[in-house]
Amino acid sequence: SSSSSSSSSSSSSSSPWSLNNMEAPPPGSQVWPRPPGAAGEPRLCGFLQKQAGPLRAWKRRWFSYEQNQNQLFYFRSPQDVAPLGRIRLSGATFTCPLNAESGTFHIQTPERTFILKAVSQELMLYWLQQLQVKRWQHRDTSTGPDRTNTNNNNLTGGSAGPAAPPKPEPTLCVLQELVWILHKALEASQLEKRSCSEFLAAQDEQRRLELLRHGERLAADLRARLDGAKMEAEALRRRLDDRDAQLAELQEEVRLLEEKNAAKQQVIMKLTDQVTSCLSDFSGSDQNQNHQNHKQLQQQMENLKDDLAAYQTQNRFLNSEIYQLTKLWRKSSEQERSLMVKCAYLEATNCQMESRYLGVLRRLQEAKALAPEQQEAVQRLIQDALGREAKGVVKLSADRDHDEYGFKIVPDYEVEDMKLLAKIQALEIRGHSLLHMERPLLARWAQYLAGRSEDDLCPSPELKALLRSGVPQQYRQRVWRWLVRTRTRTVWERHPQRYQQSRTSPHPACRQIQLDLHRTLTTNQNFSSPSSPALQQLRRVLLAFSWQNPAVGYCQGLNRLAAVALLVLQSEEDAFWCLVALVDAIMPQDYYTKNLLASQADQRVLKDFMAEKLPRLAAHLEGHGVDVSLVTFNWFLVVFVESLPSDILLPLWDAFLYEGSKVIFRFALALFKYKEDDLLKIHDNVEIYQYLRFFTKTVTDSRKLAAIAFCDMNPFPRRLLRNRRALHLERLQGELQELEEQQKEFVTESAPPLPCGPAPPTEQRG
Amino acid sequence: MGSDDSYNFVFKVVLIGESGVGKSNLLSRFTKNEFLHDSRTTIGVEFSTRTVQLDNFTIKAQIWDTAGLERYRAITSAYYRGAVGALLVYDISKHLTYESAERWLKELYDHADPHMVVMLVGNKKDLENLRTVPTEEAKDFADKKGLMFMETSALDSTNVEAAFNEVLTAIHKKVASREVTRGSISAVTLSSPLGLTREAQEERKGCCKSS
């Protein structure tokens, strides 16, 4: 009982983790099993999971320990009165399998094994401990059925005896081991008992002997087996030794390798050290160098700064210098300009005076009332005046025989006796051009073109007015280019490479083109030399055009148009397109094709207009049987090229390229109007013709002419021109048809022609 | 001066022939005694005058130089009207220009008076070494067609004066002798005998307006 009390006290006090558990119960446990004894009437009870049924499903049951019966009852719930079942703890053993879920423990009774599970491992151990204690306590108190058990313990011998009572501090393992040993002892003793009882049960000596022998045989056998086992053990030991030796060897080897490894590591360490030291050395020297460089750079920078400062001062000085020089230059150029203006004015006045003087001389020469010696004096003066040309005052600007385009400023007179007139005219032209400083016009154009690209130009009344005043030479190329591009847009957008493509192969017109090259703008500097590159350019342009427009091919006159285009546009391709614009877009259809029908019609249209706008002159010419188309046909076909001096021609073209062929009519009429009075004074057919041949070149005042063309000739409705053209074209076609029919009739009426034409050369030579 | 003094007759003479045979240079040689190596192409018609003295008559020759290009034919032929003489020019160094002579002749007779004086002129006689038209051949052709014939060189002025003078003389002869009935030839002169006197008188009294 003392031991029981001690055990009970020890079980409650000395178990370290039962105490711990009491103080700090594991969280999550709903009901804490209350240990019995300590306070009031404690009972061992609580929820546990119980595995049951064929499916081995876990079921939550309320377990309660009943001390009197040493049984563990389990209920569905704590309130239930009738238990679902009970576990008798007297013959039960407890185990907790290691490989099961945590908290699982088994209660093994002779009838069955209960598999239970606590919420946690700690709780499980608590339960097991408590159950062991309960079992122990109950065995102490109970007397009856457990005696056999004690006997059994006694039977197993002294070794088992002391083990049976629970140690003051029984650990689980010890207890389990004890149980296991007891079981073994029990088994062994039961075996022994059985053999003893068999031995005792033997009936006679022989039988017993037999049994003994059997026992001995068994012993011998066992001994033999023992020997075998011993030998085996020996062999195993030997093998073990071998293995040990092997192991030793291997260990030795390992040791060697380790040593080697250590040595290698040391080497590596050394090398690493070296490398790091090297690196640090290197970076150190680098830094050093950098430092030096830095110093040098700084030095250089300082030098540069010095230089910079020097340059800045120099620059400042030079700037002021430039400023001053510019001021000086501007002042002197202003002076120069004013002097130039003065000079020009003086020269113009001089020209005017001289031309007036020459005019007087001319009149004197024609006057019949003079005495012979006076006439002689006049003649001498005229000779002097003409001779002065070579070294005269006008020659101040001797380099200006030709204008920017290479045209002669003073036209050549093909008539011998016109030299005086030519001189007068030259002086007048010069006077006009000197007085008409084109500054305002230039400024207007500059303003108009400023900030406009070539595509930006668009038709407008402003542009029209500007073009009528003429384009300054420096803008003409650009403006013409745009005019041409606008006129030919539809074609060149479709065939931008047309010029390059069409100029490769020769054309039937090639011969005629070649023939006319040297006969084009012969008075122009750029075309006068047979070796001039302009001639080859002209050839290519005309050839390209003859491919571009096969209906026209080549027609004399196109050479002059192309030449002017080349002079102004300075580009073969642009000149080509200019020709396309002229022939295909600006001039009426069939102007240059076979029979030049539209050209002929235009001559008749002009006659109509002359009758309307210049009735007096028209009547005068009519009266003297003069057919102006003799002269004007030329004007129209080549748009006045080589009929007008370039300072009138090019402004005329400026307006013509923009406004179209009506401009030709305007100027043709204006030319007649300009010289109407002169013409009306002439009353001889031949002389009128003679006058008409060159009078266009005597026009000196281009402004006056333009004013007549664009103002005095108004109104000039486009529709009227169109209608007249259509009318005359129709008439002409009718006449042409009639003529052809007459010719046919004539051919059929008359006998076949005599075979006396020029025979082919081969026959003649043969 | 003095060349455009008063005159008795005005004869209109046309120069015809293929392009580039030298018509314009013949004209300038005759009227201005000039030769331009690079005379310009003739567009349509150009003309010049020169007054010559034949016997006791002053004759003003109004010479019309026409473009040779086929395409201008329609225009130029209009100016044949009223011409009493013609110089049909070809280039002796270019046979093609000679071959077309008959075509030119037909053209001329189609548009001008059939009785007009026509001379076949082989120009560029100076290019003897390049000759492709033998003189005899051309002469034969001229004879057959009833044309006058001469070979000239506007460059070195060989026969230019002679050719024009012969033509003018022939015209004058025709006019003066009135070998043709009045209705025919007088119509082709620029001034009829009546008009001639009137014009001549007019000219004499106002000779200062020559230019």
Contacts between the chains, C-beta under 8 A, distances in Angstrom:
chain1	res1	chain2	res2	distance
A	366	B	208	5.0
A	368	B	208	6.7
A	414	B	28	7.7
A	414	B	32	6.6
A	414	B	48	7.6
A	415	B	32	8.0
A	416	B	32	6.5
A	417	B	1	5.4
A	417	B	4	8.0
A	417	B	210	7.7
A	417	B	211	6.7
A	418	B	211	7.1
A	421	B	211	7.1
A	512	B	19	6.5
A	512	B	69	7.0
A	515	B	19	6.4
A	515	B	20	4.6
A	516	B	19	7.9
A	516	B	41	5.0
A	518	B	37	7.9
A	518	B	38	5.2
A	519	B	38	6.2
A	519	B	39	6.2
A	519	B	40	5.1
A	519	B	41	4.4
A	520	B	40	6.9
A	520	B	41	6.9
A	521	B	40	7.4
A	522	B	36	7.0
A	522	B	38	4.1
A	522	B	39	6.8
A	522	B	40	5.1
A	528	B	38	6.7
A	530	B	38	7.6
A	555	B	69	7.2
A	555	B	71	5.5
A	556	B	19	7.2
A	556	B	41	4.9
A	556	B	42	7.6
A	556	B	43	6.0
A	556	B	67	6.1
A	556	B	69	4.8
A	556	B	71	7.5
A	556	B	72	7.1
A	557	B	41	7.6
A	557	B	43	4.8
A	559	B	41	6.4
A	560	B	41	7.7
A	560	B	43	7.6
A	592	B	71	7.7
A	593	B	71	7.8
A	594	B	71	6.0
A	595	B	71	7.4
A	595	B	74	4.5
A	596	B	71	6.2
A	596	B	72	7.0
A	596	B	74	6.3
A	596	B	75	6.0
A	597	B	74	7.8
A	599	B	75	7.2
A	600	B	74	6.8
A	600	B	75	6.4
A	630	B	44	7.6
A	630	B	45	5.6
A	630	B	47	7.3
A	630	B	79	6.7
A	633	B	43	7.6
A	633	B	44	4.3
A	633	B	45	7.4
A	633	B	75	6.2
A	634	B	43	4.8
A	634	B	44	5.0
A	634	B	45	7.9
A	634	B	46	7.7
A	637	B	43	5.5
A	637	B	44	6.7
A	638	B	43	5.7
A	642	B	40	6.5
A	681	B	209	7.1
A	682	B	209	6.9
A	683	B	202	7.7
A	684	B	199	7.9
A	684	B	202	7.9
A	684	B	203	7.5
A	685	B	10	7.8
A	685	B	190	7.2
A	686	B	10	5.9
A	686	B	49	6.0
A	686	B	60	6.2
A	686	B	62	5.7
A	687	B	209	7.4
A	687	B	210	7.5
A	689	B	47	6.6
A	689	B	62	7.4
A	690	B	49	6.4
A	691	B	211	7.9
A	693	B	46	7.4
A	693	B	47	7.2
A	693	B	48	7.8
A	736	B	74	7.9
A	743	B	110	7.1
A	754	B	144	7.6
A	756	B	141	7.3
A	756	B	144	3.9
A	756	B	145	6.6
A	757	B	101	8.0
A	757	B	102	4.1
A	757	B	141	7.3
A	758	B	98	5.9
A	758	B	99	5.7
A	758	B	101	5.7
A	758	B	102	6.1
A	758	B	137	7.1
A	758	B	138	7.6
A	758	B	141	4.8
A	759	B	137	7.4
A	760	B	99	7.5
A	761	B	95	5.1
A	761	B	99	8.0
A	761	B	132	6.7
A	761	B	133	7.6
A	761	B	137	7.8
A	764	B	134	6.5
A	764	B	137	4.6
A	765	B	134	7.4
